Every structure is written in C-alpha cells, then in structure tokens.
Amino acid sequence: MVIEDITRGVIPGMTAAKAAYLSECAVSCLSRQGHSSGVQITCDGIVNKPEPLYWTTPYTDQLARSTNDLQEATEHGAECISALFAVEHTPYTIVKRSRKKTGVDYWLGKKDDPLFQEAARLEISGILNGKEEIKTRKKLKLQQTSQSDSTNLPAFVSIVEFGTPAIDFDKK
Amino acid sequence: MSIEQIEKLHNEAMSIADDADLMKHHGQLVDAIELFRKAFALEHDAAMAALASGVEDLSAGVLVKSAAFLAYDGGLIRESEQMVGLALSRNLPEEIAEEMRDLLENIHFARHLRLNGITLSDNEVQIVVAGRGVAHGMAREDDVNERISTFKQLAVRTAERSKGRKFRTSGQPAKDIRDMCTSYLSTSRAASFAVTMRIGEKPEDTLGQFQGGANALIEDIATNLSLANNGEVEELKKRIKEQTYLENFVSLAKEFAPDGERVNLVGLTFRKDGNDVPVQLTTPKVKYREVVSTISSEVTEEKKKEEHIEKETLIGTLYHADSKSDFVRIQIGGRTIKISVPEGLAEIVRKYFDTEVALLVSHNKIDDSYRLISVDVKDDEPQLF
C-alpha cells in the first residue's frame, strides 16, 4: 500500500486537502514510532499476510508540529490506513461518508450502492503504540455486537496500531 | 429530487465539512463554523429530499443524523435539536438512535453550563455533571463527591507546583497550601446536577505564581483539563514541565473525567475578565489511557530497547504492598505480582485497593519488574471503545 494513494480519489467527496492531511497524520504516526517507508504492516482479520507500506512524504519538524495532537493524529492516521486497506485488500470500498460526533463516519460497500442502503458501517480505531490493545479492542467490539438486537447495522471493524505497525480488519 | 441529486448534495456537504475540519485544526474557528453551517444547509436539503422521496429509513436517517452533527459543529443548536427530533422519530438502527440521544445530551449540557441566574465570584467555579445516571437535580453521591474531591486535589497540586515545591509523596499539604486551597461548597442545583466550589477565603488571595489569585488557579486547572480532554499532550507538557506533577495531573484528570456510562459530561464554568467561561469535558476516563500511556512512555522510551520493556494489561484484585504506596500488589487467580508505583500516581492508586482493576503496566522483561502506568476499575474497561 502507498499512503499517498489516498489523495487519488479513493474516498468519495473527499477534498484533496483533507486527503493530504489524513496521509500526513499516517506518516507522522509511523515516523514517530521509528518506522521508515517499506515497513511491513502485520495484517489480521479478513487478510492474514503482512504487506509493505510505502510513503514519500518526508517527516519534517513542520509535519511533526502540525500533527502534535497525538490523539487526533492517531485517529486520522488510522482512517487513512483503513481506507487504503479496504480498497486494496478487500472486496469492499468506501462508498459513503457521513458526520458523527468525532468527525467522519465511513461506510463500506459496493460502488453502485445507492445512498446508504446496502452499506456497512466501518468502525475505525487507532492506537499509537500498544499491540496488546488490539485484541482487547476487537474483543470489546464483538462483545458489544452480541449484546445488541436485530436492528443493528452490518459493520466492519478496523483497528490500526502504529507501534508494530499492525491492522486488524474484520467483519463484526 | 433524484437519488443522484441527493447524493451530489450530500457529497458537496461532506467536501465543505472537510474544509471546515481543516480550518478548525488550524485554529481558524470562526471560518470553520461558517463552513460547518454551509455544509449543514446542504446536508439538511439532502436529508429533507431523501425523506420526501421515500427512500428507506436507514439512508434518510443517516443523512438526518449527519445534518444534526453538522448543525451542532456550526453552533446551530436549535437546528441540531430539530434534526435530532426528526431522526428519533424514524425507525433507525439502535446505534444511530443512541448517537442521537447522546447528541441531545450534549445540546442539553450546553444549556446546563449557562449559569441560569447564578453569579460566580472570581474564586468560584461551577461543576456540572450530566448523563444517563444523573436526573434533574439528583445524582449518585459518588459521581459528584469524588469529582469535587478530585478538583480539590487538583487545586492543591497546582498550588504546590506554582510555588515550586518538590512533589509531595506523603503527608498533608503544608499549612500555607491548605490555607490557600480551603474549599467551600454551595447547595446543589438542578442542571443536571451543579454545585459551586469556592477556592480560598477571598478572590484576591495570592496563590504562588498566580497573580490573579484563585481565579487564575481555577483557569489554569480548567485549561489543563481541557487539554487533557482533547489529548493535546505536547501543549500539556509545555504547561506542566515536571514529570511527576504531569503524571499526577493526567491521572487526576482521568479521575475527574466522565465515566462514559452514568456520567457522559462533566463541565466547569469560571469567571475570566468579567465573563463566564464554560469548559466541557466529554472524553470518557478510559480513553485517557492513551494520554497517560504517552506521558509515561516519555520515561521509559529511552530504556525500551535496552531493557526490553513492553506494555501489558493486568486484570485482578489490587492490594497495597507497603505503607508508603511505593509498591502495590495485584492478585490474578493464584498469582501475585508486585508493581512499583510512580510518585505522581501514589495518591490515586490508594482508592482502588481491594478492588477488581485493570492495570496498564510497563513490564521489564530482563529483571521481570513491573511499573504502573494507569489504573481503571475492571468494569470500566468495556466502555473503552
């Protein structure tokens, strides 16, 4: 996967500036964890083999300053990696976005789905450093599903951890 | 309007909201609000058209939900409330209905933070808690008292730090600090549940570096709580330079934060330059693990490679291991692990003794030693994500 590919219209209706910002957040989180372009990202869930992750954006002081809110950078960096992963390694793509409390709600589906009718929600979670947290987060997501009733939305879960780096992308 | 036209409107709204997000990120808040309002207008039209076209509830509901959040981000509280009402009147999936209820609480909370006829002095702060476990004017005692007690601890530690005192690891605060931080409470008010807390005898009492007295001390605490709530670690590190005070502050901020279940929102209102300043804290306490962990890793990062340190979560019953709280013990089944406690966390960890907890620790694989990073009640864990 190439991080800057997100600026090439992967996400419907996303401006180039916003896509560039998401890619910068991903580069910043990976660089802060000491990784360089070409690092292998461990994959789990619906894909189970590592993939190389490339980028060309240099990690400069300016980039570090503009992404110094680590919580925000981690969430946005995870959005970038999850969107690229969905497009490149699954039968799904991001078909829609909507707004939610913490910003953007992503929806996966087939390209010709009208509005949100056939879409499944993509729940993205970012961890800056802590591989041990991935399993806990996934387990809790699945527990939440089992507690709910038949009105629940179909959903995918994507948990991105930048320390390893790793992604666990799975159906709920 | 055709589905294609609705989609076009919706995509335009999302593009404008993207620009608004970036402006907000760059601190251009006024411009961001204007763009959120433009995005709302488009999303509102898309949602209304979807409802009129008779598309299925999910599609229309998602658009109405999206419009509700855009209105809220644009400060259009009444319009946001109307969208929430409309969304909840539809047959929506439970998760979206729940999001709408949470947004409604946010809308109500903004109303509660207004003082409604109460006048604060410069050395007073209004503390408000709201959420599913808080009825109008009635709250669980622990949910209120523990936060009042935590705010007092924050005041004491902030005053000690401002006076350049070495971090106190045991005993009571010095008399001058105790005098400075004497606190008073008003009767409670229904809003959802609000009290006024007064710090110090008089507004003009000087408190260390705080030339403005208690008012500046309260402002310092509120600003730092807001930074911790937003995960702005770098800015927080600039404001609290000494590591022990920083660890202590973030751990106290975690205690003060909403639990995400009974209490969804904690608010402060204080006076600045003659105006009331509201601060909303909405990040649930378990989400603070990321901030606590980042700050703690500043200490362990340099040792990480040579000492093979890894972060782990331990779940079990917590006990004290010595009288000074330098160490605690956790019992996991038949196994007991001894864990060292950083100075800044000693006063926080005590309240969790004899409780089932989830500890975030750093584990040194070479000498098999453990150091505490963060402590949560075990039952709080599922609310994390």
Interface residues (C-beta under 8 A of the other chain):
Chain A: P12 G13 M14 T15 A17 K18 Y21 N68 D69 L70 Q71 E72 T74 K96 R97 S98 R99 K100 K101 G103 V104 D105 W107 P114 L115 F116 Q117 R121 S125 I127 L128 N129 G130 E132 E133 T136 R137 L140 K141 Q143 Q144 S148 D149 T151 N152 L153
Chain B: I3 I6 E7 H10 N11 E12 M14 S15 A17 D18 D19 D21 L22 H25 E43 A50 V55 E56 L58 S59 V62 L63 K65 S66 A67 F69 L70 D73 P93 E94 E95 I96 E99 D102 L103 N106 N230 G231 E232 V233 E234 E235 E290 V291 S293 T294 S297 E310 K311 E312 T313 E381 P382 L384 F385
